[in-house]
């Protein structure tokens, strides 16, 4: 994959993530499908976890795994705490460290 195609894929992913409204979440797989990369949820994870700074304006914190859990792979555990804090500030509730996707999943 060339750097141009990688940048293009990231751009498509970021455009979809930017659409997730406050108080809603989307799964990695959902974002991949909406960005035109069905069944490539890992691309979303790479774009958000490796290429995007935690203090980005993009609502990266609204992207979670298909089980309704946070699944950041950053070396700094503070990123997961920050993600949970941001979601809770938007009114999203956790039960047993999970988000109820039936209630909070974004349906574009």
ABEGO torsion letter per residue (X at the ends): XBAAAAAAAAAAAAAAAAABBBGBBBBAAAAAAAAGBBGBAAAAAAAAAAABBAABABBAAABBBAAGBBBBABABAAAAAAAAAAAAAAGBBBBGGBBBAAAABBBX
